[in-house]
């Protein structure tokens, strides 16, 4: 994983789109809504009924989905939570994952419902 937060390359942008779908699915699970009701560019986690404890649960699931180790997870949770409070869309979370070099979810976790 990389700490490079430079401008997104085309591959990073594609990774963000793929990650947005993962985030959308996890938000739907945590918020108990249909994945179709979560728009990756416009849905707001808190307007959809989310609150801080659900945000932490969602972030934990996202990091687990990508197989982020415990040390990195502790570091990244704060950054993800800050981004969620600043701009609560799935794409904001997905862009962070892409910036950190998270390409695809780990195979072991991608089947969790």
Steps between C-alpha positions, in 0.01 A plus 500: 500500500622848428468828687515703179208744507594663169256564216313193389628311200250334264557166676436661839179646365393153384590357838284767662203403284541135597548590866188718488294190421647321802431803722145525362431134584640536852309822566181326388567216744579731792211738428265211420396643163506370145836545325306665216400781738866594558630732226881487505535868407210663683371291792586643840567242771346713774198613298430131434469438875862435589662620820849480648483143631364373168773697324765318704333168424496579126864610503601185686323286241654691212851458640437130571368455145832625367703293744662806658719386788427617855779758517396668176133469594556702818676771298244501220184494715552859611567621148197317361279631780619858442427470129158356577413797721634747240330344196284200580484328161614151404734649240686698770574175681587325174742772391686462831531125443629557148751760623630247751549243226212268588425342164244229561347348812680199641358177360434366849274793585328575170222248558383640835140616501 
